[in-house]
Amino acid sequence: MQRVLRKGASAVYLQYDHVGESIGADNFVATVRNDAVVLSFNLRPVDSNQKSDEEHLHSEELREIHLSDDYVIQNFSSFLSSPNIAAQELAVEITSCGKVLRFPIAIGPAGLGFLPLLVQR
């Protein structure tokens, strides 16, 4: 089962131990694979500053991913609450610099205008 959450551009906030940054992203998709719900998206830095920020994803330990696009959040929530979804795990797959990085996640308490996805270690 697969659902496109948003094809067009949006942004995600990536939080590390000592720094956090917003980076452009697109192609948000939720899929059920092997008893896991996988949220995937592609990073699309919009300028040289975001390209530099993207390097942190490959060198730092990712702690949280914040979704702030209401359309993505609403569609992801709807996907998760579907009676056809019986997944045991949640994961995020981020395509960045030609690599697919996978992180097991838990959904944190929603804040004002964002949904935190907590990376599990």
C-alpha distance (Angstrom), angle and dihedral (degrees) to the residues before:
residue distance angle dihedral
M1 . . .
Q2 3.79 . .
R3 3.79 135.5 .
V4 3.78 129.1 -172.9
L5 3.81 106.8 -133.9
R6 3.81 96.5 -176.2
K7 3.79 130.8 -15.0
G8 3.78 97.4 -169.5
A9 3.76 133.4 69.3
S10 3.77 125.6 -62.9
A11 3.80 133.7 141.4
V12 3.78 137.7 -108.9
Y13 3.78 129.1 -157.0
L14 3.81 115.0 -133.8
Q15 3.82 116.9 -160.6
Y16 3.81 122.8 -160.7
D17 3.82 130.0 174.4
H18 3.81 96.4 -79.9
V19 3.78 106.6 7.7
G20 3.78 140.8 38.7
E21 3.78 132.5 -170.4
S22 3.79 143.5 177.4
I23 3.79 117.1 -122.2
G24 3.78 131.1 -176.9
A25 3.79 115.5 -105.2
D26 3.79 139.5 174.1
N27 3.80 144.3 179.4
F28 3.82 98.4 54.0
V29 3.81 109.3 -169.5
A30 3.82 133.3 170.8
T31 3.81 117.1 -152.9
V32 3.78 136.4 173.5
R33 3.82 110.5 -134.1
N34 3.80 127.9 164.8
D35 3.83 94.4 -16.5
A36 3.82 91.7 -48.3
V37 3.78 132.3 107.6
V38 3.79 106.9 -135.8
L39 3.80 121.3 -163.3
S40 3.79 109.0 -161.9
F41 3.78 133.6 -175.9
N42 3.80 140.5 158.2
L43 3.78 122.6 -119.1
R44 3.80 111.4 -127.4
P45 3.81 109.4 -179.3
V46 3.79 109.8 -153.3
D47 3.82 98.1 -155.1
S48 3.80 143.4 9.7
N49 3.81 91.6 -87.5
Q50 3.81 91.6 57.5
K51 3.83 90.3 44.9
S52 3.80 87.3 56.6
D53 3.82 90.3 46.4
E54 3.81 90.1 51.7
E55 3.82 89.3 63.8
H56 3.82 88.9 68.4
L57 3.81 89.2 67.6
H58 3.81 88.2 63.2
S59 3.81 97.5 42.7
E60 3.83 107.7 30.2
E61 3.80 132.4 60.0
L62 3.80 108.9 -102.2
R63 3.83 113.5 -133.9
E64 3.81 106.2 173.4
I65 3.78 141.9 4.7
H66 3.78 116.9 -153.4
L67 3.78 120.3 -156.6
S68 3.80 111.9 -158.0
D69 3.80 102.5 167.5
D70 3.82 106.2 106.7
Y71 3.80 91.8 -152.6
V72 3.84 92.6 53.6
I73 3.82 92.5 44.7
Q74 3.80 93.4 48.6
N75 3.82 93.5 47.2
F76 3.82 92.7 45.6
S77 3.81 91.0 49.6
S78 3.79 90.6 48.9
F79 3.81 90.5 49.3
L80 3.82 92.2 50.6
S81 3.81 92.8 49.0
S82 3.80 93.8 50.9
P83 3.83 111.6 120.5
N84 3.82 88.8 -131.6
I85 3.81 92.2 64.3
A86 3.80 113.4 93.0
A87 3.79 100.0 156.7
Q88 3.77 121.9 153.1
E89 3.83 97.3 -159.3
L90 3.79 140.7 39.6
A91 3.80 124.4 -146.3
V92 3.79 140.3 168.5
E93 3.78 123.5 -142.3
I94 3.80 115.2 -162.2
T95 3.79 120.2 -168.8
S96 3.79 107.6 -149.4
C97 3.81 130.9 159.3
G98 3.79 90.8 -8.3
K99 3.82 93.7 -53.3
V100 3.80 130.1 106.2
L101 3.81 110.7 -137.6
R102 3.82 117.2 -165.5
F103 3.80 124.3 -156.8
P104 3.82 127.6 -179.6
I105 3.81 108.1 -131.8
A106 3.78 145.0 -173.5
I107 3.79 123.1 -154.4
G108 3.78 111.8 -112.2
P109 3.80 128.0 -154.1
A110 3.79 110.4 -66.5
G111 3.77 116.8 -110.3
L112 3.79 130.2 -158.2
G113 3.78 103.3 -58.2
F114 3.79 98.6 -13.7
L115 3.79 142.9 79.0
P116 3.83 115.3 -144.8
L117 3.79 118.8 -144.7
L118 3.81 108.2 -161.4
V119 3.79 116.2 -147.8
Q120 3.81 110.8 -129.7
R121 3.80 119.4 -142.4
